[in-house]
Structure formats: structure tokens, C-alpha cells
Amino acid sequence: MDIDMPLVLSWAVLITGGIWAFDALVLKRRRLAAAEALTASGSPESAVSESVREPVIVEYARSFFPVLLLVLVLRSFLAEPYQIPSESMVPTLEVGDFVLVNKYAYGVRLPVLGTKILEVGRPQRGDIMVFIPPHDPRYFIKRVIGLPGDVIRYENKALYINGERAEYEFNAQFEERTPFGFIPIREYTETFDGRPHQIYRYQISEQPQEWTVPEDSYFMMGDNRGKSDDSRRWGFAHESEIVGKAVAIWVHKDPGFNMPTFDRNRWF
């Protein structure tokens, strides 16, 4: 089950902050008044000390509140780690890669609500972007292919952006083993707007398709064109559902009981 960390952190900050504030404004005054009454009646010092002691829940709330608030601010407005769960961005990103997502590259947004409060920049073609698609509440990570107003055509496994074909350079061919036999895969370097990246093409026939990107929306595709659930199937990523820009791989961990490694660390 996926955990909505911004929502969890927001509730944790509200609860711990509320407990701390209620104690400071109400309960602490009552404890001090009780201690003064005990002192005036000549009660032992131990009884006076016990009367002013913070409840355990208040002590924990006071300790955790600033830490949780700092984490919430960092994750919501600066950067957030994201683990790659599928093969949709191979060969650029592998399953088990942990990427660092710049949360303010495309504007500062309120946590949970997602409302943009400060304009910073806009996605550019070739960016690797984390977003929430229209059909699934989970985070997706794909490459920005089409900007608002672009006409995108996908034909014979080649991209045409506003009528201009992307450049392709063949790199290698290999085979992938499946339950149905071996499938040939070709690796190419795809370049548009002067930004190259590697993609995988599968030798599977596809019908030509064409889309016009609506306003405030983006056409997204995975670099592993044969294994990517992307805009070719479910449409466009809306500007209001952008999470941030992936900027680096900071650690890699293969599934299972494997130690993290740093041999794939790099900036995009």
C-alpha cells in the first residue's frame, strides 16, 4: 500500500503542535497553580516537583514537533526522495534507483493541497518529471515530451514534435527473455531540442497516433517505450498535479535483501 507522506507529515505536525500549544496555554498554567498551592500548604518538595512535571505525551510532542515540521518543510518545498518502482524509464532509470526530486523547480506549492503559491519555472521538453496522472493517485515519473499547444505524433516508433522528427542514433541491439520467448530490443539515442537521452524500442507493431497538448498540460512518455504506461494511453499530465523535477540519482538498491550502492549516482 502506498503511503501519502505529505498528508501523514501534515497530520503529525498538526497533532504534535496542537498538543504542545494546548499544554503551553492551558495545562502548564494549571500545573503551576497546583504547585503554588502545594508549596503554600507546606507539602514536600517531591510532591511539588511531581505536580509540575509534563505528561509523557506532551514531552514527546514538544520533542518531535520541530523535527517533523523541518522534515515537512524540506519535503514540501525543497526536495523529496522518490524510488523507481518499474521499468518504464529504463535505460535512464532502473528499478531500485532513488532519485532526488526538486520540489520548487516548477513552482512552490502547498503540501497536500498542491496549490501553487509562487511561480518559479515551467517544465521543458526533455525534463524528467514526477507527477500524479489523471487515472492513478500514485506518483509517476516520465519524460516531458509535449508542452501546451504542441502537436505530438508517434509513428513507426519515432516522435514528431510540431511536425519535426526527433533525431535517432542506433546504439545496440539485445534480446529480453520472456515467458513467450525472446524479444529483440534496440537502444537508440533520441534527441530533440538539443537534449539527447537513451530509449528502448521493442519490435512490436503500433498504429500511428497524434495528440494536441491542451493548455496547462504536458505529454509524458517513458524512455522504455515498450513498457511504459504513459500519455499514449491515459492522456495528459495537468499542471496542477506536478510534483517536481527529478535532478539526480543519489543511491541505488536492488529489490530484496541487498545493500544500497552508489555506483549509479549522477546528476541528470
RONUFI-897004 format. One record per residue (C-alpha): residue number from 1; x, y, z. Coordinates in steps of 0.05 Angstrom, whole numbers, padded with zeros to 5 digits. Layout:
N
+-----+--------+--------+--------+
!   k !      x !      y !      z !
+-----+--------+--------+--------+
! NUM !      X !      Y !      Z !
...
+-----+--------+--------+--------+
END
This chain:
268
+-----+--------+--------+--------+
!   k !      x !      y !      z !
+-----+--------+--------+--------+
!   1 !  00000 !  00000 !  00000 !
!   2 !  00027 !  00069 ! -00019 !
!   3 !  00033 !  00120 !  00038 !
!   4 !  00017 !  00193 !  00026 !
!   5 !  00076 !  00221 !  00064 !
!   6 !  00058 !  00295 !  00057 !
!   7 ! -00010 !  00280 !  00087 !
!   8 !  00019 !  00238 !  00143 !
!   9 !  00072 !  00290 !  00160 !
!  10 !  00020 !  00346 !  00158 !
!  11 ! -00025 !  00309 !  00208 !
!  12 !  00035 !  00292 !  00252 !
!  13 !  00056 !  00366 !  00253 !
!  14 ! -00015 !  00389 !  00269 !
!  15 ! -00024 !  00337 !  00325 !
!  16 !  00043 !  00347 !  00359 !
!  17 !  00039 !  00423 !  00351 !
!  18 ! -00032 !  00423 !  00378 !
!  19 ! -00014 !  00382 !  00439 !
!  20 !  00047 !  00426 !  00454 !
!  21 !  00006 !  00491 !  00445 !
!  22 ! -00052 !  00466 !  00488 !
!  23 ! -00004 !  00448 !  00543 !
!  24 !  00032 !  00515 !  00540 !
!  25 ! -00033 !  00555 !  00540 !
!  26 ! -00076 !  00514 !  00588 !
!  27 ! -00046 !  00453 !  00623 !
!  28 !  00020 !  00485 !  00643 !
!  29 ! -00016 !  00542 !  00679 !
!  30 ! -00057 !  00491 !  00718 !
!  31 !  00005 !  00453 !  00738 !
!  32 !  00040 !  00516 !  00762 !
!  33 ! -00022 !  00537 !  00802 !
!  34 ! -00025 !  00468 !  00834 !
!  35 !  00049 !  00472 !  00851 !
!  36 !  00040 !  00540 !  00884 !
!  37 ! -00018 !  00513 !  00926 !
!  38 !  00024 !  00454 !  00948 !
!  39 !  00083 !  00499 !  00966 !
!  40 !  00037 !  00545 !  01006 !
!  41 !  00010 !  00485 !  01045 !
!  42 !  00080 !  00461 !  01062 !
!  43 !  00078 !  00398 !  01020 !
!  44 !  00143 !  00360 !  01008 !
!  45 !  00188 !  00383 !  00951 !
!  46 !  00178 !  00317 !  00915 !
!  47 !  00104 !  00328 !  00912 !
!  48 !  00114 !  00399 !  00885 !
!  49 !  00162 !  00374 !  00831 !
!  50 !  00115 !  00318 !  00812 !
!  51 !  00057 !  00367 !  00803 !
!  52 !  00095 !  00410 !  00751 !
!  53 !  00123 !  00351 !  00712 !
!  54 !  00100 !  00349 !  00639 !
!  55 !  00057 !  00289 !  00618 !
!  56 !  00095 !  00240 !  00575 !
!  57 !  00052 !  00255 !  00514 !
!  58 !  00068 !  00329 !  00520 !
!  59 !  00142 !  00315 !  00527 !
!  60 !  00142 !  00273 !  00463 !
!  61 !  00101 !  00325 !  00426 !
!  62 !  00149 !  00381 !  00445 !
!  63 !  00209 !  00338 !  00424 !
!  64 !  00181 !  00314 !  00357 !
!  65 !  00144 !  00377 !  00333 !
!  66 !  00205 !  00417 !  00309 !
!  67 !  00235 !  00355 !  00276 !
!  68 !  00171 !  00337 !  00240 !
!  69 !  00160 !  00409 !  00219 !
!  70 !  00230 !  00413 !  00189 !
!  71 !  00220 !  00349 !  00150 !
!  72 !  00153 !  00373 !  00125 !
!  73 !  00183 !  00439 !  00101 !
!  74 !  00241 !  00404 !  00067 !
!  75 !  00198 !  00352 !  00032 !
!  76 !  00143 !  00400 !  00012 !
!  77 !  00183 !  00460 ! -00013 !
!  78 !  00255 !  00438 ! -00026 !
!  79 !  00268 !  00366 ! -00044 !
!  80 !  00238 !  00296 ! -00037 !
!  81 !  00267 !  00227 ! -00049 !
!  82 !  00230 !  00181 ! -00096 !
!  83 !  00243 !  00107 ! -00110 !
!  84 !  00236 !  00080 ! -00181 !
!  85 !  00185 !  00023 ! -00177 !
!  86 !  00181 !  00000 ! -00250 !
!  87 !  00220 ! -00008 ! -00315 !
!  88 !  00184 !  00049 ! -00352 !
!  89 !  00245 !  00095 ! -00352 !
!  90 !  00298 !  00042 ! -00368 !
!  91 !  00354 !  00052 ! -00390 !
!  92 !  00356 !  00122 ! -00358 !
!  93 !  00328 !  00098 ! -00291 !
!  94 !  00329 !  00027 ! -00265 !
!  95 !  00284 ! -00006 ! -00214 !
!  96 !  00314 !  00009 ! -00146 !
!  97 !  00342 !  00077 ! -00163 !
!  98 !  00328 !  00131 ! -00112 !
!  99 !  00321 !  00198 ! -00146 !
! 100 !  00322 !  00267 ! -00116 !
! 101 !  00262 !  00310 ! -00136 !
! 102 !  00269 !  00385 ! -00137 !
! 103 !  00201 !  00409 ! -00109 !
! 104 !  00209 !  00483 ! -00126 !
! 105 !  00235 !  00478 ! -00198 !
! 106 !  00165 !  00486 ! -00226 !
! 107 !  00137 !  00530 ! -00170 !
! 108 !  00126 !  00528 ! -00095 !
! 109 !  00063 !  00490 ! -00076 !
! 110 !  00026 !  00479 ! -00010 !
! 111 !  00034 !  00409 !  00018 !
! 112 ! -00025 !  00361 !  00008 !
! 113 ! -00068 !  00415 ! -00027 !
! 114 ! -00018 !  00424 ! -00084 !
! 115 ! -00038 !  00497 ! -00094 !
! 116 !  00018 !  00537 ! -00127 !
! 117 !  00036 !  00598 ! -00085 !
! 118 !  00099 !  00621 ! -00122 !
! 119 !  00116 !  00615 ! -00196 !
! 120 !  00188 !  00593 ! -00208 !
! 121 !  00193 !  00558 ! -00275 !
! 122 !  00157 !  00513 ! -00325 !
! 123 !  00173 !  00443 ! -00349 !
! 124 !  00216 !  00439 ! -00411 !
! 125 !  00220 !  00385 ! -00464 !
! 126 !  00267 !  00331 ! -00441 !
! 127 !  00258 !  00342 ! -00367 !
! 128 !  00246 !  00281 ! -00323 !
! 129 !  00184 !  00299 ! -00283 !
! 130 !  00147 !  00269 ! -00224 !
! 131 !  00072 !  00280 ! -00226 !
! 132 !  00004 !  00249 ! -00210 !
! 133 ! -00031 !  00223 ! -00273 !
! 134 ! -00106 !  00232 ! -00284 !
! 135 ! -00123 !  00158 ! -00274 !
! 136 ! -00080 !  00139 ! -00213 !
! 137 ! -00067 !  00174 ! -00146 !
! 138 !  00005 !  00148 ! -00143 !
! 139 !  00067 !  00187 ! -00165 !
! 140 !  00091 !  00173 ! -00237 !
! 141 !  00158 !  00192 ! -00266 !
! 142 !  00165 !  00203 ! -00341 !
! 143 !  00200 !  00248 ! -00391 !
! 144 !  00167 !  00312 ! -00415 !
! 145 !  00154 !  00305 ! -00490 !
! 146 !  00100 !  00355 ! -00506 !
! 147 !  00087 !  00425 ! -00479 !
! 148 !  00020 !  00462 ! -00480 !
! 149 ! -00001 !  00473 ! -00553 !
! 150 !  00047 !  00422 ! -00582 !
! 151 !  00025 !  00372 ! -00634 !
! 152 !  00056 !  00304 ! -00619 !
! 153 !  00057 !  00247 ! -00669 !
! 154 !  00083 !  00177 ! -00654 !
! 155 !  00094 !  00136 ! -00717 !
! 156 !  00140 !  00078 ! -00733 !
! 157 !  00167 !  00086 ! -00662 !
! 158 !  00191 !  00156 ! -00678 !
! 159 !  00169 !  00221 ! -00646 !
! 160 !  00147 !  00281 ! -00687 !
! 161 !  00140 !  00346 ! -00647 !
! 162 !  00103 !  00401 ! -00685 !
! 163 !  00119 !  00365 ! -00750 !
! 164 !  00194 !  00358 ! -00736 !
! 165 !  00221 !  00287 ! -00728 !
! 166 !  00267 !  00274 ! -00668 !
! 167 !  00337 !  00251 ! -00685 !
! 168 !  00355 !  00178 ! -00673 !
! 169 !  00423 !  00144 ! -00668 !
! 170 !  00426 !  00068 ! -00662 !
! 171 !  00468 !  00044 ! -00603 !
! 172 !  00458 ! -00031 ! -00593 !
! 173 !  00410 ! -00090 ! -00600 !
! 174 !  00398 ! -00146 ! -00550 !
! 175 !  00344 ! -00195 ! -00530 !
! 176 !  00300 ! -00199 ! -00469 !
! 177 !  00275 ! -00266 ! -00444 !
! 178 !  00200 ! -00271 ! -00431 !
! 179 !  00152 ! -00329 ! -00418 !
! 180 !  00135 ! -00326 ! -00492 !
! 181 !  00206 ! -00328 ! -00517 !
! 182 !  00260 ! -00277 ! -00532 !
! 183 !  00240 ! -00207 ! -00553 !
! 184 !  00291 ! -00163 ! -00592 !
! 185 !  00303 ! -00094 ! -00563 !
! 186 !  00340 ! -00037 ! -00594 !
! 187 !  00373 !  00020 ! -00557 !
! 188 !  00375 !  00088 ! -00590 !
! 189 !  00397 !  00158 ! -00571 !
! 190 !  00337 !  00203 ! -00582 !
! 191 !  00349 !  00278 ! -00588 !
! 192 !  00301 !  00336 ! -00591 !
! 193 !  00313 !  00409 ! -00572 !
! 194 !  00387 !  00391 ! -00569 !
! 195 !  00376 !  00345 ! -00509 !
! 196 !  00397 !  00272 ! -00520 !
! 197 !  00374 !  00212 ! -00479 !
! 198 !  00373 !  00137 ! -00488 !
! 199 !  00309 !  00099 ! -00504 !
! 200 !  00289 !  00026 ! -00515 !
! 201 !  00247 !  00005 ! -00574 !
! 202 !  00211 ! -00061 ! -00578 !
! 203 !  00197 ! -00095 ! -00645 !
! 204 !  00122 ! -00092 ! -00635 !
! 205 !  00076 ! -00062 ! -00687 !
! 206 !  00038 !  00001 ! -00665 !
! 207 ! -00013 !  00044 ! -00700 !
! 208 !  00006 !  00117 ! -00714 !
! 209 ! -00023 !  00165 ! -00662 !
! 210 ! -00027 !  00241 ! -00657 !
! 211 ! -00045 !  00287 ! -00600 !
! 212 ! -00052 !  00362 ! -00589 !
! 213 ! -00029 !  00381 ! -00518 !
! 214 ! -00082 !  00423 ! -00482 !
! 215 ! -00067 !  00486 ! -00443 !
! 216 ! -00034 !  00475 ! -00374 !
! 217 ! -00019 !  00402 ! -00393 !
! 218 !  00040 !  00360 ! -00414 !
! 219 !  00051 !  00299 ! -00457 !
! 220 !  00093 !  00248 ! -00418 !
! 221 !  00129 !  00185 ! -00442 !
! 222 !  00175 !  00134 ! -00411 !
! 223 !  00243 !  00121 ! -00442 !
! 224 !  00227 !  00047 ! -00444 !
! 225 !  00175 !  00055 ! -00499 !
! 226 !  00151 ! -00017 ! -00497 !
! 227 !  00140 ! -00019 ! -00421 !
! 228 !  00114 !  00050 ! -00404 !
! 229 !  00043 !  00066 ! -00383 !
! 230 !  00042 !  00139 ! -00406 !
! 231 !  00005 !  00194 ! -00444 !
! 232 ! -00004 !  00148 ! -00503 !
! 233 ! -00056 !  00111 ! -00462 !
! 234 ! -00085 !  00157 ! -00409 !
! 235 ! -00076 !  00227 ! -00437 !
! 236 ! -00040 !  00286 ! -00406 !
! 237 ! -00008 !  00307 ! -00341 !
! 238 ! -00042 !  00371 ! -00315 !
! 239 ! -00001 !  00428 ! -00288 !
! 240 ! -00038 !  00425 ! -00221 !
! 241 ! -00013 !  00353 ! -00209 !
! 242 !  00061 !  00366 ! -00218 !
! 243 !  00104 !  00343 ! -00160 !
! 244 !  00173 !  00365 ! -00183 !
! 245 !  00234 !  00355 ! -00228 !
! 246 !  00279 !  00295 ! -00219 !
! 247 !  00350 !  00321 ! -00216 !
! 248 !  00395 !  00264 ! -00193 !
! 249 !  00403 !  00191 ! -00174 !
! 250 !  00431 !  00191 ! -00103 !
! 251 !  00430 !  00117 ! -00086 !
! 252 !  00410 !  00050 ! -00115 !
! 253 !  00384 ! -00012 ! -00081 !
! 254 !  00364 ! -00075 ! -00117 !
! 255 !  00299 ! -00108 ! -00093 !
! 256 !  00304 ! -00158 ! -00036 !
! 257 !  00359 ! -00164 !  00016 !
! 258 !  00412 ! -00124 ! -00020 !
! 259 !  00457 ! -00069 !  00005 !
! 260 !  00450 !  00002 ! -00024 !
! 261 !  00503 !  00022 ! -00074 !
! 262 !  00527 !  00089 ! -00100 !
! 263 !  00556 !  00068 ! -00167 !
! 264 !  00496 !  00097 ! -00205 !
! 265 !  00499 !  00165 ! -00172 !
! 266 !  00495 !  00222 ! -00223 !
! 267 !  00461 !  00287 ! -00240 !
! 268 !  00412 !  00289 ! -00298 !
+-----+--------+--------+--------+
END
